[in-house]
Amino acid sequence: MARINMVQAINLALRQEMEKDRDVVLIGEDVGRDGGVFRITEGLVEKFPDRIFDTPLAESGIAGVAVGMAAYGLKPVAEIQFMGFIYACVEQIFSHASRIRSRSRGRYTCPLVIRTPYGLGIKPPELHSESTEALFCHMPGIKVVVPSSPYNAKGLLISAIRDPDPVVFLEPTRLYRLIKEEVPETEYAIPLEKARIVQEGKDITVIAWGSMLHRVLESIEGFDAEVIDLMTLSPYDEETILNSVKKTGRVVIVHEATRNCGFGAELSAFIAEEAMLHLKSPIVRVTGLDAVIPMARLEDYYAPAKEKIVKALKKVMEY
């Protein structure tokens, strides 16, 4: 069992699935010879030269071609270099990929994975740090997955590739090389639609995903907090959330996306509707600001800092 980072874990998942299934193909800008912008597909084109396709700088075209491939039986894994560039793909994802199953009355599926780096952490230029996962969670027929470690990145990606429906797979840029973890070299799959309880507690339920999970774990010292890593945002694991909230009676939700209509708002509404009588305090969200993500100098101010999370934890405990 090797100790590897998230880049290596995703590369391993892609290699093993391509070895296992000849229908798995990779498509995207520079995914072949250059190995992708973060070198995640590095070394794969030498092993699978006829199943990795470099494309022009045309995200809408990447998504459209991938949808067609998936509808006709292939299992494309399309890479969009940064989440800020994925908006050109929305027409293909929302109007076609998400609807093929219902439009064809179940005769066709769309086993497509769209991988893209997302979120804060590396302080790049504009449109390279987007965190608009809620946009895709609002699309019926699309699954949205966010790993938080090398181990679950590999297992979740394998499940996403094998899933018969389209998956938007969001990879936290900050975590690509930040942490290493023991990851089995043999294949394994982590089920989609299931959250994991990272730490058990009895006083507060803290819900996070992606790199914010690690920010939460840095902030809960002194609190008896139950920490949930959502992993799959759509459809999310309602049962795990409700069981935890009924136990603790307090909820803090942490995400780096903007507060207004961020995915935390959906979770807050769900908890309020289903577990209102179990709550001992209002639900508190710790989020990014309702503003365009700033350039490098102000990125740390924009992000949910440890101090903001601690303040939220104290607020629900003192209510």
C-alpha positions as CSV (number, residue, x, y, z in Angstrom):
1,M,0.0,0.0,0.0
2,A,1.6,3.2,-1.2
3,R,1.5,6.6,0.5
4,I,0.5,9.0,-2.3
5,N,-1.2,12.4,-2.9
6,M,-4.5,13.1,-4.6
7,V,-2.9,13.6,-8.1
8,Q,-1.4,10.2,-7.9
9,A,-4.5,8.6,-6.6
10,I,-6.7,10.0,-9.4
11,N,-4.1,8.9,-12.0
12,L,-4.1,5.4,-10.5
13,A,-7.9,5.2,-10.7
14,L,-7.9,6.3,-14.3
15,R,-5.2,3.8,-15.2
16,Q,-6.9,0.9,-13.5
17,E,-10.3,1.6,-15.0
18,M,-8.8,2.0,-18.5
19,E,-7.0,-1.4,-18.0
20,K,-10.2,-3.0,-16.9
21,D,-12.6,-1.5,-19.5
22,R,-11.7,-0.6,-23.1
23,D,-14.7,1.7,-23.3
24,V,-13.1,4.2,-20.9
25,V,-11.6,7.1,-22.8
26,L,-10.0,10.4,-21.7
27,I,-10.7,13.7,-23.5
28,G,-9.7,17.2,-22.8
29,E,-7.1,20.0,-23.3
30,D,-3.5,18.7,-23.0
31,V,-4.6,15.5,-21.3
32,G,-2.3,13.4,-23.6
33,R,1.3,14.4,-24.1
34,D,1.4,17.1,-21.4
35,G,-0.6,15.0,-18.8
36,G,-3.1,17.8,-18.1
37,V,-2.7,21.2,-16.4
38,F,-1.9,19.5,-13.0
39,R,-0.2,16.5,-14.6
40,I,-3.0,14.1,-13.4
41,T,-3.1,12.1,-16.7
42,E,0.7,12.0,-17.0
43,G,2.0,8.8,-18.4
44,L,-1.4,7.5,-19.5
45,V,-1.1,8.3,-23.2
46,E,1.9,6.0,-23.6
47,K,-0.1,3.1,-22.2
48,F,-3.4,3.9,-24.0
49,P,-2.4,5.9,-27.1
50,D,-5.7,5.2,-28.9
51,R,-8.0,6.2,-26.0
52,I,-6.7,9.6,-24.9
53,F,-7.7,12.6,-27.0
54,D,-6.2,16.1,-26.8
55,T,-8.7,18.7,-27.8
56,P,-8.7,22.3,-28.9
57,L,-9.4,25.0,-26.3
58,A,-13.2,24.6,-26.6
59,E,-14.9,23.5,-23.5
60,S,-18.4,23.3,-25.1
61,G,-16.9,21.1,-27.7
62,I,-15.3,18.8,-25.1
63,A,-18.6,18.4,-23.3
64,G,-20.6,17.9,-26.5
65,V,-18.2,15.2,-27.9
66,A,-18.2,13.5,-24.5
67,V,-22.0,13.4,-24.3
68,G,-22.1,11.8,-27.8
69,M,-19.5,9.3,-26.9
70,A,-21.4,8.3,-23.7
71,A,-24.7,8.1,-25.5
72,Y,-23.2,5.6,-28.0
73,G,-21.7,3.3,-25.4
74,L,-18.3,4.7,-24.4
75,K,-17.4,5.9,-21.0
76,P,-15.6,9.2,-21.5
77,V,-13.8,11.0,-18.7
78,A,-13.6,14.6,-19.8
79,E,-11.2,17.1,-18.1
80,I,-12.1,20.8,-17.9
81,Q,-8.9,22.6,-16.8
82,F,-10.5,24.8,-14.2
83,M,-14.1,25.1,-12.9
84,G,-14.2,28.6,-14.0
85,F,-14.1,27.3,-17.6
86,I,-16.9,24.8,-17.1
87,Y,-19.7,27.4,-17.7
88,A,-19.3,27.0,-21.5
89,C,-20.3,23.3,-20.9
90,V,-23.5,24.0,-19.0
91,E,-25.7,23.8,-22.2
92,Q,-24.4,20.4,-23.0
93,I,-24.5,19.1,-19.4
94,F,-27.9,20.5,-18.5
95,S,-29.8,20.3,-21.8
96,H,-28.4,16.9,-23.0
97,A,-26.3,14.8,-20.5
98,S,-28.8,15.2,-17.7
99,R,-31.8,14.4,-19.8
100,I,-30.8,11.5,-22.1
101,R,-32.2,8.9,-19.8
102,S,-35.6,10.6,-19.4
103,R,-35.7,11.8,-23.0
104,S,-35.2,8.3,-24.3
105,R,-37.5,6.7,-21.7
106,G,-34.6,4.7,-20.4
107,R,-33.3,3.4,-23.7
108,Y,-30.1,5.4,-23.4
109,T,-27.9,6.4,-20.5
110,C,-25.0,8.8,-20.3
111,P,-22.1,7.3,-18.4
112,L,-20.0,10.4,-18.5
113,V,-17.6,11.9,-16.0
114,I,-16.5,15.5,-16.1
115,R,-13.5,16.1,-14.0
116,T,-12.4,19.6,-13.0
117,P,-10.2,21.3,-10.4
118,Y,-12.2,23.7,-8.2
119,G,-11.9,25.9,-5.2
120,L,-9.5,28.2,-3.3
121,G,-6.0,27.4,-2.3
122,I,-3.4,28.1,-5.0
123,K,-4.1,31.8,-5.6
124,P,-4.3,31.8,-9.4
125,P,-5.9,34.4,-11.7
126,E,-9.6,35.0,-12.1
127,L,-11.9,32.1,-12.9
128,H,-9.4,29.5,-11.6
129,S,-10.7,29.3,-8.1
130,E,-14.5,28.9,-8.7
131,S,-16.7,27.0,-6.2
132,T,-20.1,26.9,-7.9
133,E,-21.0,23.3,-7.1
134,A,-24.6,24.4,-6.2
135,L,-25.2,25.2,-9.9
136,F,-24.8,21.5,-10.8
137,C,-26.6,20.2,-7.8
138,H,-29.6,22.1,-9.1
139,M,-29.6,20.0,-12.3
140,P,-31.8,16.8,-12.0
141,G,-30.0,13.8,-13.6
142,I,-26.5,15.0,-12.6
143,K,-24.5,13.6,-9.8
144,V,-22.0,15.9,-8.1
145,V,-19.0,14.3,-6.2
146,V,-16.3,16.1,-4.2
147,P,-13.4,14.0,-2.7
148,S,-11.5,15.3,0.3
149,S,-8.5,12.9,0.4
150,P,-6.4,10.7,-1.9
151,Y,-8.1,7.5,-0.6
152,N,-11.6,8.6,-1.3
153,A,-10.6,10.4,-4.5
154,K,-9.6,7.1,-6.0
155,G,-12.6,5.1,-4.8
156,L,-15.1,7.8,-5.7
157,L,-13.7,8.3,-9.2
158,I,-13.8,4.6,-9.9
159,S,-17.5,4.6,-8.8
160,A,-18.2,7.6,-10.9
161,I,-16.7,6.0,-14.0
162,R,-18.8,2.9,-13.5
163,D,-22.0,4.8,-12.9
164,P,-24.5,4.8,-15.8
165,D,-25.4,8.4,-15.3
166,P,-23.4,11.7,-15.7
167,V,-21.1,12.7,-12.8
168,V,-19.5,16.1,-12.3
169,F,-16.3,15.2,-10.3
170,L,-14.9,18.3,-8.5
171,E,-11.3,18.0,-7.4
172,P,-10.2,20.4,-4.6
173,T,-7.1,22.2,-6.2
174,R,-5.7,22.9,-2.7
175,L,-5.6,19.2,-1.8
176,Y,-3.9,17.9,-5.0
177,R,-0.5,17.8,-3.4
178,L,-1.1,19.0,0.1
179,I,-1.7,15.7,1.9
180,K,-0.6,12.1,1.4
181,E,-2.4,9.0,2.5
182,E,-2.1,5.3,2.2
183,V,-4.0,4.2,-0.8
184,P,-4.3,0.5,-1.9
185,E,-2.8,-0.2,-5.3
186,T,-5.6,-2.7,-5.9
187,E,-8.9,-1.3,-7.2
188,Y,-11.7,-0.4,-4.8
189,A,-14.9,1.6,-5.1
190,I,-16.5,4.0,-2.6
191,P,-20.3,4.1,-3.1
192,L,-21.7,7.4,-4.4
193,E,-24.5,9.1,-2.5
194,K,-23.0,8.2,0.9
195,A,-21.4,10.6,3.4
196,R,-18.8,9.5,5.9
197,I,-18.6,10.5,9.5
198,V,-15.0,11.6,9.9
199,Q,-15.2,12.1,13.7
200,E,-18.0,11.3,16.1
201,G,-19.3,13.8,18.6
202,K,-22.4,14.6,20.6
203,D,-22.7,18.4,20.8
204,I,-22.5,19.8,17.2
205,T,-22.8,18.4,13.7
206,V,-20.4,20.1,11.3
207,I,-20.9,19.4,7.6
208,A,-18.2,20.1,5.0
209,W,-16.7,18.8,1.8
210,G,-13.5,19.1,-0.2
211,S,-10.7,21.2,1.3
212,M,-13.1,22.8,3.8
213,L,-13.2,19.4,5.7
214,H,-9.6,19.9,6.6
215,R,-10.2,23.5,7.7
216,V,-13.0,22.2,9.9
217,L,-10.7,19.5,11.5
218,E,-8.2,22.3,12.3
219,S,-11.0,24.3,14.1
220,I,-12.9,21.9,16.3
221,E,-10.3,21.5,19.1
222,G,-12.2,21.9,22.4
223,F,-15.6,21.1,20.9
224,D,-17.3,17.7,21.0
225,A,-18.2,17.9,17.3
226,E,-19.4,15.3,14.9
227,V,-17.8,16.0,11.5
228,I,-19.5,14.8,8.3
229,D,-17.7,14.7,5.0
230,L,-20.5,14.9,2.4
231,M,-18.5,13.5,-0.5
232,T,-21.5,13.2,-2.8
233,L,-23.4,16.5,-2.9
234,S,-26.1,15.4,-5.3
235,P,-27.9,13.3,-4.3
236,Y,-26.7,13.8,-0.8
237,D,-26.9,11.3,2.1
238,E,-30.0,12.5,4.0
239,E,-30.0,9.6,6.5
240,T,-26.5,10.3,7.8
241,I,-27.2,14.0,8.2
242,L,-30.5,13.5,10.0
243,N,-29.2,10.8,12.4
244,S,-26.4,13.1,13.4
245,V,-28.5,16.2,13.8
246,K,-31.0,14.3,15.9
247,K,-28.1,13.3,18.2
248,T,-26.4,16.7,18.5
249,G,-29.2,19.2,18.0
250,R,-26.8,21.8,16.6
251,V,-25.5,22.3,13.1
252,V,-22.7,24.3,11.4
253,I,-22.2,24.0,7.7
254,V,-18.9,25.1,6.1
255,H,-18.2,25.7,2.4
256,E,-16.1,28.1,0.4
257,A,-18.7,29.0,-2.2
258,T,-20.7,32.2,-1.8
259,R,-23.4,32.2,0.9
260,N,-26.3,33.3,-1.3
261,C,-27.8,30.1,-2.8
262,G,-24.8,28.1,-1.9
263,F,-25.3,24.4,-1.3
264,G,-25.3,25.1,2.5
265,A,-28.7,26.8,2.0
266,E,-30.2,23.5,0.6
267,L,-28.8,21.6,3.6
268,S,-30.1,24.2,6.0
269,A,-33.6,24.0,4.5
270,F,-33.6,20.2,4.5
271,I,-32.6,20.0,8.2
272,A,-35.1,22.7,9.2
273,E,-37.9,20.8,7.4
274,E,-37.0,17.3,8.7
275,A,-35.4,17.9,12.1
276,M,-36.7,21.2,13.4
277,L,-37.9,19.8,16.7
278,H,-34.5,18.4,17.4
279,L,-32.6,21.7,17.0
280,K,-31.3,23.4,20.1
281,S,-30.0,26.5,18.2
282,P,-30.3,28.0,14.7
283,I,-28.3,26.5,11.9
284,V,-25.2,28.5,11.1
285,R,-23.3,28.7,7.8
286,V,-19.7,29.6,7.4
287,T,-19.0,30.4,3.7
288,G,-17.2,32.5,1.2
289,L,-18.3,36.1,0.7
290,D,-21.1,37.1,-1.7
291,A,-18.5,38.5,-4.1
292,V,-16.4,37.5,-7.1
293,I,-13.5,35.5,-5.8
294,P,-10.6,38.1,-5.4
295,M,-7.1,37.9,-6.7
296,A,-4.3,36.3,-4.7
297,R,-3.8,39.0,-2.1
298,L,-7.3,38.9,-0.7
299,E,-8.0,35.1,-1.2
300,D,-7.4,34.3,2.4
301,Y,-9.8,37.0,3.5
302,Y,-12.4,35.6,1.3
303,A,-12.1,32.0,2.4
304,P,-13.8,30.6,5.5
305,A,-11.0,31.0,8.1
306,K,-10.4,29.0,11.2
307,E,-11.4,32.0,13.3
308,K,-14.8,32.2,11.5
309,I,-15.5,28.5,12.1
310,V,-14.6,28.7,15.7
311,K,-16.8,31.7,16.1
312,A,-19.7,29.8,14.6
313,L,-19.1,26.8,16.8
314,K,-19.2,29.0,19.9
315,K,-22.4,30.7,18.7
316,V,-24.4,27.5,18.4
317,M,-23.0,26.3,21.8
318,E,-23.9,29.5,23.6
319,Y,-27.3,30.0,22.1
